[in-house]
Amino acid sequence: MNGTPTVVNDVVAHRVVALCTGTHSKEIVQTMSVWQVSAMPVLDDVGVVVGVVSEADLLPKEEYRDGGIGR
């Protein structure tokens, strides 16, 4: 930054896409790709944020998807 203060409003995304609990990993990956994001908030049934899922959270699932490393 060039010496001027930055406020959250300058860097925050104004349009947010979120996931519902129970969303399958394949749909999460597809949604992240479409929206070009690497993490998304997760909402419960009444719209309360209960967590965040990121690409890093999905890596172990993908790594072992076909029965293990090297298969």
Secondary structure, DSSP 4 states (H G I P E B T S, - for coil): --SS---HHHHS-SS---EETT--HHHHHHHHHHHT-SEEEEE-TTS-EEEEEEHHHHHHHHHTTTSSTT-
